[in-house]
């Protein structure tokens, strides 16, 4: 189960390279964010999505912006292969054909077990992790189990499509103060790192040239991304898939 070595600037792959158990993603909304899923073979992808208005509680502005990660094809014309357009009327873990999953976007492969140098060389999060992937059959089995039992409520910061795919590949979730939860998404960590760096721009201790400040903040951005990676951070634990839908955090 090997792939051609991915590049630093792009993880784009050809469909012919796909293998069951692959964690794939496709960029949405002019590369604003990416939608993730697990390829299980025979042209089928299992992924976690939410349609605007279906989340429980009060959705945040970010949730409303990113919630519609489902395929964007005309829902009045069901896909002849998977009828995904009918499934997207409700949120949760769904099964789609590859075309519906990509929704017109390009195919990319999420990388596992990368080095720290490779991880930091990526300009954005949500493309790779230091964590190692489990064997293919375990990955596919988890995805199929969650397709049947669910992965809880979609939340951009705490429980999104990337969290779902990473869990399927690694069985890892974040534990904070003895409470098991989500929040391991690389693209979320990337956004938060960028916001933190922007917020710290006025700090008086950076009394160097413009290029010096840029270098400092680039370093801060990279470090914040690294310490948030599920393969690097502390407080990460393996949780059997049978227990996922029983977690109190994902009830109601």
N, C-alpha and C positions, 0 to 999 in steps of 0.2 A: 504494500500500500504506500507507494511513493509518488511524488509529483516532481515535475521540473522545478528547480530552485526558483523561488519567487524573487522578484526584484525589490529594491528598497522603495522605489517610487510608485510601484503598482503591483497589486496582487491579482491582476486580471488573468483569467485562464480560459481555455477553450472548453466547450461542452464535452468534447471527446476525452478530456482529462479527468472528468468527474468520476468519483468513486463513492460507493455507499458509505455513509458515515461522515462525509465531508461537511464542514461548517462553511456555508457560503453566504455571501451578502451582495446586495445591489444598492447603489446610491440612489437616493430620492431627492426631489426638490432641489435641483441644481447643486448637488453634492452637499446639501445642508446636513443631511444625516443618511445613514444606511439601514436597510432592513435586512435582518439576519434569519437564517433557517438551517435545518439539517437535511441534506440530501440523503434519501433512503434507498435510492436505486429506482430503475425503471421509469425515469423521468419524473419522479415524485419528490416533493419537498414538504417537510413538516415544519411549520413556523408558528410563532406566537404573535397575535395581532389584536388591535382594538379599533373599533370604528367609533368615530366621534359621537358622543352622547351615550355610549354604553357603559362607561366606567362608573363604578360605585363611588359615592361621596362627591365632593366638589372638585372637579378637575382643575388643574392649574393652567395658566396660559401656555406653558410648555407642553403639558399633556394635550391640550387642544391642538397645538401646532403639529405635534408629532404623532398623535394617536392614529391618524388615518394611514397606517403603514400597509394596509391591505392593498391588493391589486387595484389599479385605477382604471381598469377596463370598464366599459359601459355595462352596468349591472342588468340592463334590459336584454343583453345578449349573452346568455350563459356560455361558458367555455364548453366546447364539445367534448373535451377530454376529462375535465374534473368538476365542472359545474361550480367552480370556486366562487363565482359571482353570487351564487345563492348563499354560500357559507359565510360570506363577509357581512351579512346582515346581523350577525352576532359576533361578539368578540371571543377570544380564547385561542386555543391551539387548533390549528386547522391543517388539512392536507391539500396541497395544490400541485398542479403540473408545473414544471419548471418555467414555462412561458408566463403563466399567471403570477408566479412568485417574482420573476424579474420585472414584470409589468413594463416592458420596453427598455429596461436598463441593462447594463452590462454585467457579466458574471465575474465575481471575485471570490478568491479562496482565503479564508481566515487561517492564519498560521499558528501552530502550537509548538512549544518547546524552543522558541527562538532565543538567541543570546541577548544580553542587556544592550550590547552595542546595536544590534539589529533593531531591537525594540525602540531605542531612543532615536534611531535614524528615521523612524516613521514620523512624518510631520503631524499626523492625526492619530488619535486613539481609535479603537474598534476595528483594527486590522490584524492584530496578532497578540500573543501573550507568552509569557515565560512558562506558563503552566503546560504540563504534558497532557496529551490526549490519551484517553483509554482506548482499548481495542475496539475495532469497528463494530463487532457484534453487540458489545455493551452499549455503544453510542446509539445504534439503531433501536435496540430494545428499549432504552430510556425514552427515546423520542416517541415510539409507538405507545408506550405506557402513558406518557403525558398527553398524547393525542386522545386517549380514552378517558383519562382521569382529570386532565386540566393542569394548569400551572398557576392558578390563582388569578387575581385581578391585574390587568395591565396598568403599570405606572411607569412613566418615563424614567424617573430617577431611581426607583427601587426595584422594579420588576418588569423589564422590557424584553424585546425580542433578542437582543444580544445576550442578556442574562440567561434566557432560555437556552439558546444554542450553546453557550459556554457550559452551562450545567449539564446538558446532554453529553458533551464531549469529556467532561472532567469529573462530574458528580460533586463539584465544589460549590459551596455557598459561603457567604460572609457571615461571621458570627460577631455581633457587637454586644458587649455587656451580657453575655450568656444567652442572647436572643438571636436565633438563626433568621437571617433575612437575605435579601438580594443585594442590589447595589454594587455589583462587580463589573458593570459595563464600562468598557474602555472608552467608548465615545462620550459617555456622560463625564467620566474623569477628565477627558480632554477639554470639554466645555468648561467644567468647573475650574480646571487649572488655568485656562485662558482668562476667565473672569477674575480669578484671584490675582493674576499677574497684572491685569489692567487696573485693578483696584489698588495695587501697591505702587503704581507709577509715581505718585506724588511723594513717596517716602524720602525724607531728607537725607538718609544715609547714603543714597546713591548720588554722589556728587562727582560724577565722572562725565566724560563726553557723551554725546548722543549714542555713539556706537558702543561705548562701555555700558550704558544703561540697557541697550538692546541685548547685549551679550548676557548681562545679569538676568534679565527677565526671560530670555530663552532658556537659560539654565534652570531657573525656577520652574518654568513650564515643564521641562523634561523631567525634573525630579518629582514634581507632583504627579505626573502621569505614571512614573515608575512605581512610586510607593503605593499607588492605588491599584496596580495590576494584581489580579487575583492569583497570579503565580509568584508574586513577590511579597505582598502584604501579609501581615500577621492576622490572626483572628479568622482564618479560613478553615472550614471543616468539610469533610465528605458526608453527605446525607443520602441514604438510599432512596431511590426513586419512589418506593412504596410509601415513604414518609412525607414526601413533598406536599401532597394534597391534604395532609392531615395537619400541617403547620397552622398554628393559631393566627400567625401573621397574615395568612392568605385565606382565612375564613371570612365569610360574609362579603 
